Structures are given as C-alpha cells and as structure tokens.
C-alpha cells in the first residue's frame, strides 16, 4: 500500500503475546483431524486411545534434542506471524522425567531461539493410561513428586490443571493447584472447555491468574471471575478446529469489565495453529469482538495475564522493544484479511528476529 505521495505505508504494532500454548511435543495428529472430518468427536477419539494420550506416547519416546529441534521449527512459525512471547505448557509427558524433559526443552528453546517463553507445568493434563484405575495415586504423584522437582529446578512460573469431566475433577484440581501455590507457582486453569465443570468458579476461588477456554461458562462463572479479578483466556482456535460452535461468551465477559485475553492454544490435536491473526479473525467474526478489543486481548491484556504488563504488550518508553512491522496501513486489516501473514519484520528486544525479505538459508 502507498500514500498519496507514493510512499509505502506500514503498521507498527507490539508483538503478539500468546498466553496459552502447548508448543513442545512429538508427532502430529493429522489422522484425528481426518476422523473429525468424518464426524468423530473429540471424546470419541480420546476413548479410542487418541487425543492427548497419543501425543504422550510419542513425546515419551522422543529425546530432549528431538523436542528442541521440532520446538525450534514451531518457534519460527510463531515469529513469522508476529508473536514474540508465548506461555508454554508441558503436559505431554505425564511421568516425572518426561514432564521435566518437556520443561527443560522449553528452557533450552527460550535460550536458543528469539522467541520468549513463559513456562507452565501441566502435569495434570490427563490421567495417564497406567493410572486410569488409580486416579488419586496419580494426583498424589503430581503433588508429592512432580511439583517439588519442578520447583527445585525452577523450571516453571505457573501450574495449570485440565479441570473437566473425565479428566480432573474440581476437587482433584483444587488439591494440585493448592500444592502448586505452596511451591510459589502462579495458577492457571483449563476451565469449562467441554462442559460446565466448575472450572471458572474454582479459578475464582483460588484467585488464579487466568481461567482458560470457558466455552461453557455461565453468567455465575463470569460473575465469579469478575469478583476475583481472574483474567479469562479465550481460545477460539480450538472451537473452530474441533468443528464446534460453542464459542465463549466474549461480549458478556467484556461487558462485565473483564480484561479478556486471546490466545492460539497451539497444540497438535485441538488447535494446530500458531497464528494470532487467525485468532483475531475468529474473535471478530465468531465472538463479535471489535478489532481493537481483539488486538488489546492479544497484546497488553495477555502481557498482564503473564505478570509482564510492565515489560511487553505495548509500545512505551521503558518497555522491551518487541515490535512488528506489518504490511498494512490499518490495524483492522490484521483480522480482516484472514489467512494472511502480514508481518514483514519482527523484532525481539530490539533485534531482528524474522524478516520476510531475508534470503532463506
């Protein structure tokens, strides 16, 4: 695009802050994508041994170097779409050593790639198959063995739990998150994704930093989040990829005064996209967020949800120079032209991290 005088116009924006991702794993689940296209549901696929457990099997069999190699590839995907910081969850190991392996891979990626990672321990992502008839034994393993090791090695800033029917009950989630707080970790909750599981109310009760997903959260849950000042992290990419229409009530949350966050939920099963511009488009078309609200949710609101609001998320004096030059002249184009990579140059801490014009090696 050009101005009246012929000069090319560009849009300069803060880097996107993706506050909910699962960016380190082995294998892909394109077969499940095909099954869903044939009508299979997320729960049906999981019952057949697919879903999270499929990725757990592959990740357990991968080495640390394997995970770092594939993770670096995905880091490049985030950067080229304008994301400069991601919250990064473990959760595909579900044994002590495999969860530590994932968190060590996240730490190494944070050191070796331009992308900034905020690590979250998600040992309570699912009940592993070997503990299916011994649920409390696994909960105790997370509390008494995994959490102390994670804290001792300082591998995570937050702890998350998948609070959902058939995964972790509200009581089990409370046990794990309460123990995590005792180890100095911040709290995040996968809440009300597949059903009204009580996850939002649990997040409010524990004064968690965020409650994530919230596709089935009702008015009482929204009121509880507001009263407790818990930020909702909405993940429309997973609703879209699962073929659902149950998008979270973004407008009701905004109208209630909540500082809504948007994130990709990048993962190999339910949301295999690193593209924040795609999420902006879904937020506007499916959840009726205004473009400015969506951008705010993907930058400064997200930064505050990670306790980094004074460092990133906006272009201000004294903040880290994480910014993106987009090939467009109007901020609304980021969501309007969906499926387009608008970023031409991405800078992290003032250093060029990605350039669309740079020659490929």
Secondary structure, DSSP 4 states (H G I P E B T S, - for coil): -B-TTSPBP-EEEEPEEEEEE----SS--HHHHHHHHTT--HHHHHHTT-THHHHHHHHHTS-HHHHHHHHHHHHHHHHHTTEEEEEEE--S--SHHHHHHHHHHHHHHHHHSSSEEEEEEEEESS--GGGTT-HHHHHHHIIIIIHHHHHHTT--SEEEEEESTTSB-HHHHHHHHHHHHHTT-EEEEEESSSS--SHHHHHHHTT-SEEEE-TT--HHHHHHHHHHTPEEEE-HHHHHHTT------HHHHHHTT---EE---B-SSS-----HHHHHHHHHHHS---HHHHHHHTTHHHHHHTT-TTTSSS--TTS---EEEES-SSTTHHHHSTT---EEEEEETTEEEEETTSPP-
